[in-house]
Amino acid sequence: MALTFSQLFPPAQLPNAVAVLFTMPTSPTTVLKNGRVRLTNTTGGAVSVTLYADASATASSAANCCLNAVSIAANGYLDVDLPTLKAGDTLRGLASAATSITIHEMGGVLFS
């Protein structure tokens, strides 16, 4: 069996309203474990970030929040471990200022 490495999602800038950043595929994978993302502040001022790990067809809420309004210093970054995501689940997020925070996937293991 060969190992295949693939990018979960391309780098993107967070908007200032909740938006879907990544949706777990339904095939061939069923679970993402040990997912990690890097949030990079590319501005000269502190910006806060909120992330949600939402179950399929569930709205973002405090019950799904995995990073709540954490401030990232100017030109700084924060690495975040993600909760387990299953098929159809979404990673959603926002920043206190649009086009200030870039999100990169750092890795994770997809299981089927």
C-alpha positions as CSV (number, residue, x, y, z in Angstrom):
1,M,0.0,0.0,0.0
2,A,1.4,3.4,-1.0
3,L,1.1,6.5,1.0
4,T,-0.3,9.5,-0.7
5,F,0.2,13.1,0.5
6,S,-2.2,15.8,-0.5
7,Q,-3.1,19.3,0.6
8,L,-6.4,19.5,2.5
9,F,-7.0,23.1,1.2
10,P,-5.0,25.9,-0.3
11,P,-3.9,28.9,1.8
12,A,-6.7,31.5,2.2
13,Q,-7.3,34.8,4.0
14,L,-10.0,34.7,6.6
15,P,-13.0,37.0,6.1
16,N,-14.5,39.1,8.9
17,A,-17.7,37.1,8.9
18,V,-18.0,33.3,9.5
19,A,-17.2,31.4,6.3
20,V,-16.4,27.7,5.4
21,L,-12.7,27.2,5.1
22,F,-12.7,23.4,4.5
23,T,-15.3,20.7,4.2
24,M,-14.3,17.1,4.9
25,P,-14.8,15.0,1.8
26,T,-17.3,12.2,1.9
27,S,-15.3,9.8,-0.3
28,P,-12.9,8.1,0.0
29,T,-12.1,9.5,3.5
30,T,-14.3,9.5,6.6
31,V,-12.2,11.1,9.4
32,L,-9.5,13.7,9.8
33,K,-7.3,13.1,12.8
34,N,-4.4,15.3,14.1
35,G,-5.3,18.1,11.8
36,R,-3.2,21.3,12.3
37,V,-3.4,24.7,10.8
38,R,-1.2,27.8,11.0
39,L,-2.9,31.2,11.3
40,T,-0.5,34.0,10.2
41,N,-1.2,37.7,10.9
42,T,0.2,39.7,7.9
43,T,-0.6,43.1,9.3
44,G,1.0,45.6,11.6
45,G,-1.6,45.3,14.3
46,A,-3.1,42.5,16.5
47,V,-6.1,40.6,15.0
48,S,-8.3,38.1,16.7
49,V,-9.4,34.8,15.2
50,T,-12.3,32.4,15.8
51,L,-12.5,28.9,14.4
52,Y,-15.4,26.4,14.5
53,A,-15.4,22.6,13.9
54,D,-19.0,22.2,12.8
55,A,-20.7,18.8,12.4
56,S,-22.3,18.3,9.0
57,A,-25.4,20.5,8.5
58,T,-24.8,22.3,11.8
59,A,-24.5,26.1,12.2
60,S,-21.5,27.6,13.9
61,S,-22.1,28.2,17.6
62,A,-20.3,28.3,21.0
63,A,-20.8,24.5,21.2
64,N,-18.7,24.0,18.1
65,C,-16.0,26.7,18.8
66,C,-12.5,25.3,18.9
67,L,-10.6,28.7,19.0
68,N,-12.5,31.6,20.5
69,A,-11.4,35.2,19.6
70,V,-7.7,34.6,20.2
71,S,-5.5,37.6,19.4
72,I,-2.5,37.1,17.1
73,A,0.2,39.7,17.4
74,A,1.3,41.9,14.4
75,N,3.3,39.8,12.0
76,G,2.9,36.8,14.3
77,Y,1.3,33.3,13.9
78,L,-0.5,30.7,15.9
79,D,-0.5,26.9,15.3
80,V,-3.9,25.3,16.1
81,D,-4.6,21.6,16.5
82,L,-8.1,20.8,15.1
83,P,-10.7,18.5,16.6
84,T,-11.5,15.3,14.7
85,L,-13.6,16.0,11.6
86,K,-15.7,13.4,10.0
87,A,-17.2,13.2,6.5
88,G,-19.3,16.3,5.7
89,D,-18.0,18.3,8.7
90,T,-16.7,21.8,8.1
91,L,-14.0,24.0,9.5
92,R,-15.3,27.6,9.6
93,G,-13.7,30.8,10.8
94,L,-13.4,34.5,10.8
95,A,-10.9,37.2,11.8
96,S,-11.7,40.6,13.4
97,A,-10.3,42.3,10.3
98,A,-10.8,40.9,6.8
99,T,-7.7,39.9,4.7
100,S,-5.4,40.1,7.7
101,I,-5.1,36.4,8.7
102,T,-3.9,33.7,6.3
103,I,-4.7,30.1,7.1
104,H,-2.5,27.2,6.0
105,E,-3.0,23.6,6.5
106,M,0.0,22.0,8.3
107,G,-1.1,18.4,8.1
108,G,-3.3,15.7,9.4
109,V,-4.2,12.1,8.7
110,L,-7.2,11.1,6.6
111,F,-8.7,7.7,7.5
112,S,-11.3,5.8,5.6
